[in-house]
C-alpha cells in the first residue's frame, strides 16, 4: 500500500526518512507465519508553487497492506526535525471524478437562485390616516 507523508520539514533527506520509517516498522509485532513489514520504496517529493514556496512530502510503499495500515495509525507520535509525521493512505485523484452528492435531491435547493421579492408600498387607507390624525 502506498502511504503519503504530508508537510515534512525541508531538511528531510531520503536516507533520514528511510531510517525513521524502518525504526517505526521495527516496533510492529511480527506474528509467525505472516509476512513481515517491509519498506519497498521511499521517496521525498519537493513541490514548488508559483510563488516560489517549496513543500516537502514523502511517498512510501509498505507491504503488506496490514503493515501499512498499522504504520498510518502508529506513526503520529514520531517526529522528524521537530514536526510530527502526518501519514495518510495515498489516493490517486482523477479530475473527471464527480462527488456522489452532485445529483442528490438534498442539494437541489442550493442550485436554485431565489430572488427576494421587492418590498411593496401599501397605500390603502393612507388618505384616511392623514385625515384622522391631522
Secondary structure as UniProt FT lines:
FT   STRAND          2..8
FT   TURN            10..11
FT   HELIX           14..25
FT   TURN            26..27
FT   TURN            32..33
FT   STRAND          38..48
FT   TURN            50..51
FT   STRAND          54..63
FT   HELIX           65..74
FT   TURN            76..77
FT   STRAND          79..80
FT   TURN            81..82
FT   STRAND          83..84
FT   STRAND          86..89
FT   TURN            95..96
FT   TURN            100..103
FT   HELIX           105..107
FT   HELIX           108..111
FT   TURN            124..125
FT   HELIX           126..132
//
